[in-house]
Amino acid sequence: MANTTVRGAVAIHGQNPQYLVESVIRSRIYDSNYWKEHCFALTAETIIDRAIELKAIGGVYGNQKPTEFLCLLLKLLQLQPEKEILLEYLQADEFKAGVFRYLRALAVFYIRMTFRPVEVYEILEPLLKDYRKLRHLGMGGYTLTFMDEFVDQLLNDERVCDLILPRLTKRDVLEELGDIGPRKSVGKSKLAIELALALSESRQNHLYDGARIINADSMQVYTGMDVITNKVPMAERCGVEHLLMDYKKPGEQLTGPEWIKDAIQAIEETHRRNQVPIVVGGTSYWIQHLIFPERMASLDKSGDDSPEADESAPPSTAFTNALASLPPELLSLFNNLPEQAPTADLDPQLSLSLHKLLAHMDPLVSQRWHWRDSRKVLTNLRIIQENRRLASEIIQEQSQLSSRPRYLPPLLIVQVGFSGISNS
């Protein structure tokens, strides 16, 4: 009976809850030793003990084996625990200093898969201030991620941990319908403005000529959308200059590497003016990659964009071999990558072709992304193209590097739950 849903379970999104896991992956879970040995008699209470033992989140790894995390998610879908029990899973972590962080990750994934959109936003958004580390086990082995980044993926991506997520109504649509209120501010912007004003008004205590604020919120970069993103009105900015805010049009894509390049330019310009850059926003993994340059592969090259700089480092053997084995149509696509990622629904042919290209160039990395995740597929192809190394090679190298900050003071970081000077 270990492969059946609990009697009396309620249909989720019009189907048996465990069918939210695709049949191929579900069959692999049923056949796995972990499922047979550890998941047979679990209940909503005893599954906590198994979740505490987890060492990583993830979907499939190695020879398409399901992770223990994925097995326990399927078990939760079978058990369909009460909402109160799930909220206890989330709250338990507050009292055990991270002992239950993988239980929390398991609970947020289940909530994203099964709850109504309004509840998903209300329950998951506060966890965007949880910055603790998580290990992710995938086809490329273990990598480092963070709880807030994991939650952000659940709220924004179509596929996470190799599972297609149920469609989630956009937050702005729910706000227009009056089903949910505006996203709550956590006071970061106000604190940043106060810090900037203090640096401008008390110059006898330091050597700097004031400060500028650099936006690190992935939604506030767009013009308009002021209410939805809880953007500080111009009148309330108290004359403090805000950079990287309202500089993109809605619908225009902005990737993490692109924002980081813009932020580096803004920080360097602010330093030249003898002012303190204050980076403020809730997109924490942007900030993490800004501070620690080794974590974002497409920025590891020299800052010189000239062709001579690109040729300075020889291509890897794996890159050369992969490029030589490409069929002519894929080689042409590699040499002429689109400027923006296609939308899978509007241009499925190009989306499939890009994923096929990535699978030929770097099979390990291609298995981490579904073909519909066209933005991430294209990002990995650009990383390969720009670095002339496979993305999997870069990931392996980065996993062995010790993180060194890009900046020494003066640089202020204002995030949820943290504000300070980057001086480590």
C-alpha positions in Angstrom: 0.0 0.0 0.0 3.1 2.3 0.1 2.3 3.4 -3.5 -1.2 4.6 -2.9 -2.7 7.8 -1.6 -4.2 7.8 1.8 -7.9 6.9 1.9 -10.2 10.0 1.8 -7.6 12.3 0.3 -8.9 15.4 -1.5 -8.1 15.9 -5.2 -5.5 18.6 -5.8 -5.7 20.7 -9.0 -8.3 18.1 -10.1 -6.3 15.0 -9.7 -4.8 12.5 -7.2 -2.2 14.5 -5.2 0.7 12.1 -5.9 0.0 12.5 -9.7 1.5 16.0 -9.4 4.8 14.1 -9.7 5.2 13.0 -13.3 4.7 9.3 -13.9 8.3 8.6 -15.0 9.8 10.2 -11.9 7.1 8.6 -9.7 7.9 5.2 -11.1 11.6 5.7 -10.3 10.7 6.7 -6.8 8.6 3.6 -6.3 11.6 1.5 -7.5 14.2 3.2 -5.4 15.7 1.5 -2.3 15.1 4.5 -0.1 11.4 4.5 -0.9 11.1 0.8 -0.2 13.2 0.8 3.0 12.3 4.1 4.6 9.0 5.4 3.3 6.6 2.5 3.5 5.0 3.2 6.9 5.7 6.9 7.4 3.0 9.2 8.8 2.7 12.9 9.0 4.4 12.8 12.4 7.2 10.2 11.7 8.2 11.8 8.4 9.8 14.6 10.5 12.5 12.2 11.6 13.3 11.3 8.0 13.3 15.0 6.9 15.8 15.9 9.7 18.2 13.3 8.3 18.1 14.9 4.8 21.4 16.2 3.5 20.2 18.0 0.4 17.2 19.1 -1.7 17.0 18.1 -5.3 15.2 16.1 -8.0 17.1 13.4 -9.8 20.9 12.7 -9.8 23.4 10.2 -11.1 21.7 7.7 -13.3 18.4 9.5 -13.0 18.0 8.3 -9.4 15.4 10.2 -7.3 16.8 12.1 -4.3 15.6 11.3 -0.8 14.1 14.8 -0.8 11.9 13.9 -3.8 10.9 10.6 -2.2 9.7 12.4 0.9 7.8 15.0 -1.1 5.9 12.2 -2.9 5.2 10.6 0.5 3.8 13.9 1.7 1.5 14.1 -1.3 0.2 10.6 -0.5 -0.3 11.5 3.2 -1.9 14.9 2.5 -1.3 16.2 6.0 -3.5 18.9 7.6 -2.6 22.6 7.0 -1.9 23.0 10.7 0.7 20.2 10.6 2.5 21.8 7.6 2.7 25.2 9.4 4.2 23.4 12.4 6.9 22.0 10.0 7.7 25.6 9.0 7.7 27.0 12.6 9.7 24.1 14.1 12.8 25.4 12.5 12.6 28.7 14.4 13.5 26.9 17.7 16.2 24.4 16.6 18.8 26.7 15.0 18.5 25.1 11.5 18.1 21.5 12.5 14.8 21.4 10.6 15.8 23.5 7.6 15.3 20.6 5.2 11.9 19.9 6.8 11.1 23.5 6.1 12.3 23.1 2.5 10.1 20.0 2.1 7.1 21.8 3.5 7.4 24.9 1.3 7.7 22.6 -1.8 4.5 20.8 -0.8 2.7 24.0 -0.1 3.7 25.4 -3.5 2.5 22.2 -5.2 -0.9 21.9 -3.4 -2.1 25.2 -1.9 -4.2 28.0 -3.5 -2.1 30.8 -5.0 -3.1 33.4 -2.4 -1.9 31.0 0.4 1.3 30.2 -1.5 2.3 33.9 -1.6 1.2 34.6 2.0 3.1 31.6 3.4 6.2 31.5 1.2 7.0 35.3 0.8 8.1 35.7 4.5 10.6 32.9 3.9 12.5 35.1 1.4 14.3 36.5 4.5 15.6 33.1 5.4 19.2 33.1 4.1 20.5 29.9 5.4 22.5 27.5 3.2 21.0 24.4 1.6 22.8 21.7 -0.4 21.3 20.8 -3.8 21.9 17.4 -5.3 21.4 17.2 -9.0 22.9 15.7 -12.2 26.0 17.7 -11.7 26.5 16.6 -8.1 26.2 18.8 -5.0 26.0 22.5 -5.3 25.3 25.3 -2.7 22.1 27.2 -2.7 20.1 29.2 0.0 16.6 28.9 1.4 15.5 32.3 0.0 16.8 31.4 -3.5 14.9 28.1 -3.3 11.7 29.9 -2.3 12.2 32.4 -5.0 12.5 29.6 -7.6 9.2 28.1 -6.3 7.5 31.4 -6.7 8.8 32.2 -10.1 10.0 29.2 -12.0 8.0 26.6 -14.0 10.1 23.7 -12.9 12.0 23.1 -9.7 13.8 19.9 -8.6 12.9 18.3 -11.9 9.2 18.7 -11.3 6.8 20.8 -13.3 5.0 23.1 -10.8 1.3 23.8 -11.0 0.5 27.1 -12.7 0.6 29.9 -10.2 -1.5 33.0 -10.8 0.7 36.1 -11.0 0.7 38.2 -7.9 -0.2 41.4 -9.6 -3.4 39.7 -11.0 -4.4 38.7 -7.5 -3.8 42.2 -6.3 -5.9 43.7 -9.0 -8.7 41.3 -8.1 -8.4 42.3 -4.4 -7.6 38.7 -3.3 -4.3 39.7 -1.8 -2.7 42.9 -0.5 0.5 44.6 -1.8 3.7 42.9 -0.9 4.7 44.1 2.6 7.8 46.2 3.0 10.3 45.1 5.6 11.7 48.6 6.1 14.9 48.1 4.0 14.3 51.1 1.8 13.5 53.4 4.7 16.7 52.3 6.6 18.8 52.8 3.5 17.5 56.3 3.1 18.2 57.1 6.7 21.7 55.8 6.4 22.3 57.9 3.3 21.0 61.0 5.0 23.2 60.4 8.0 26.3 60.0 5.9 25.4 63.3 4.1 24.7 65.3 7.2 27.5 64.2 9.6 30.6 64.4 7.5 32.8 65.5 10.4 32.6 61.9 11.6 33.9 60.3 8.3 35.7 61.0 5.0 32.9 60.5 2.6 30.7 62.9 0.6 27.4 61.3 1.2 25.9 58.1 -0.2 23.8 56.7 -3.1 21.4 53.8 -3.0 21.7 51.0 -5.5 18.5 48.9 -6.0 18.8 45.1 -5.7 15.1 44.3 -6.0 14.4 42.3 -9.2 11.0 43.9 -9.6 11.8 47.5 -8.8 14.2 47.7 -11.8 11.1 48.1 -14.0 9.3 51.4 -14.7 5.8 51.6 -13.3 4.6 48.8 -11.1 5.2 51.1 -8.1 2.4 49.8 -5.9 2.9 46.1 -6.8 6.6 46.3 -5.8 6.1 48.6 -2.9 8.5 51.1 -4.4 9.4 54.2 -2.3 7.7 57.2 -3.8 9.9 59.9 -5.2 8.7 62.4 -2.6 9.8 60.0 0.2 13.3 59.5 -1.1 14.4 62.7 0.6 16.7 63.7 -2.3 18.8 60.5 -2.0 19.8 59.3 -5.5 18.5 55.8 -6.3 20.3 53.9 -9.0 19.2 50.8 -11.0 15.6 51.6 -10.3 13.0 52.2 -13.1 15.7 51.6 -15.7 14.0 48.7 -17.5 10.7 48.5 -19.3 8.1 45.9 -18.2 8.6 42.7 -20.2 12.3 43.5 -20.8 14.5 40.7 -19.5 17.2 41.3 -17.0 19.4 38.4 -15.8 21.5 38.2 -12.7 24.8 38.7 -14.5 23.4 41.7 -16.4 22.3 43.4 -13.1 25.6 42.6 -11.5 27.5 44.3 -14.3 25.3 47.3 -13.9 25.7 47.3 -10.1 29.5 47.1 -10.4 29.5 50.1 -12.7 27.3 52.0 -10.3 29.5 51.1 -7.3 32.7 52.1 -9.0 31.2 55.4 -10.1 30.0 56.1 -6.6 33.4 55.3 -5.2 35.0 57.7 -7.7 32.7 60.4 -6.3 33.9 59.6 -2.8 30.5 58.4 -1.8 29.3 55.3 -0.1 27.2 52.9 -2.2 24.3 51.4 -0.3 23.0 48.2 -1.9 19.4 47.5 -0.8 16.8 45.0 -2.0 15.3 41.6 -1.4 16.8 39.7 -4.3 19.5 38.3 -2.0 21.2 35.9 -4.5 21.9 38.9 -6.7 23.6 40.5 -3.7 25.5 37.3 -2.9 26.8 37.0 -6.4 27.7 40.7 -6.3 29.8 40.3 -3.2 31.3 36.9 -4.0 32.4 37.0 -7.7 33.3 33.3 -7.9 29.6 32.3 -7.7 28.5 33.6 -11.1 30.2 31.9 -14.0 29.4 34.4 -16.7 31.2 37.2 -14.9 34.4 35.3 -14.3 36.0 36.6 -17.4 38.2 39.7 -17.6 36.3 43.0 -17.5 37.7 43.7 -21.0 35.1 42.9 -23.5 37.4 43.1 -26.5 38.0 40.1 -28.7 41.6 40.0 -27.6 40.5 39.5 -24.0 38.2 36.7 -25.1 41.0 34.9 -26.8 43.5 35.2 -23.9 42.4 32.0 -22.2 42.4 28.8 -24.3 39.2 26.8 -24.6 38.9 23.7 -22.6 39.4 20.3 -24.3 35.8 19.4 -23.3 34.5 22.6 -25.0 36.5 22.0 -28.1 35.3 18.4 -28.5 31.7 19.3 -27.8 31.8 22.1 -30.4 33.4 19.8 -33.0 30.7 17.2 -32.6 27.8 19.6 -33.1 25.6 19.1 -36.2 25.6 22.0 -38.6 22.2 23.4 -37.6 23.1 23.4 -33.9 26.6 24.9 -34.6 24.8 27.7 -36.4 22.5 28.2 -33.5 25.4 28.2 -31.0 27.1 30.9 -33.0 23.9 33.0 -33.3 22.3 32.7 -29.9 19.1 34.8 -29.5 19.4 38.1 -27.6 16.4 37.1 -25.4 15.1 33.7 -24.3 12.1 32.6 -26.2 8.8 32.0 -24.4 8.1 28.2 -24.4 4.4 28.7 -25.1 4.9 31.1 -28.0 8.0 29.6 -29.6 8.3 26.0 -28.5 10.5 25.1 -31.5 13.3 27.5 -30.6 13.0 26.5 -26.9 13.4 22.9 -27.8 16.3 23.6 -30.1 18.2 25.6 -27.4 17.8 22.7 -24.9 18.9 20.2 -27.6 22.0 22.4 -28.2 22.7 22.5 -24.4 22.3 18.7 -24.2 24.9 18.3 -27.0 27.3 20.7 -25.5 27.0 19.9 -21.8 24.8 16.9 -21.0 25.3 17.2 -17.2 24.0 20.7 -17.0 21.2 20.2 -19.6 19.6 17.6 -17.3 19.2 20.2 -14.6 16.8 22.2 -16.7 13.5 21.4 -18.5 13.3 22.6 -22.1 10.6 25.1 -21.0 13.1 26.8 -18.7 14.4 28.7 -21.8 15.9 31.6 -19.9 18.1 29.3 -17.8 19.0 27.2 -20.8 20.0 30.3 -22.7 22.0 31.6 -19.7 24.0 28.4 -19.6 24.7 28.4 -23.3 26.0 32.0 -23.0 28.2 31.0 -20.1 29.7 28.2 -22.3 30.1 30.5 -25.2 31.6 33.4 -23.3 34.0 31.3 -21.2 34.8 28.7 -23.8 34.4 26.0 -21.1 31.5 23.8 -20.2 29.2 25.1 -17.5 29.7 21.8 -15.6 33.4 22.4 -15.6 32.9 25.9 -14.1 30.5 24.6 -11.5 33.0 22.0 -10.5 35.8 24.6 -10.2 33.6 27.0 -8.2 32.7 24.3 -5.7 36.3 24.0 -4.8 36.9 27.8 -4.4 36.9 29.7 -1.1 34.6 32.7 -1.4 36.5 36.0 -1.3 34.5 39.3 -1.3 34.7 41.5 -4.3 34.6 44.7 -2.2 36.1 46.1 0.9 34.5 49.1 2.7 32.9 51.4 2.0 30.0 49.3 0.8 26.8 49.0 2.8 24.4 46.1 2.3 20.8 46.4 3.5 18.7 43.2 3.4 15.9 41.6 5.3 17.4 40.6 8.6 20.8 42.1 7.9 22.5 45.4 7.4 26.2 46.0 7.5 29.4 46.9 5.7 30.9 44.3 3.5 34.4 44.0 5.1 34.9 40.3 5.4 
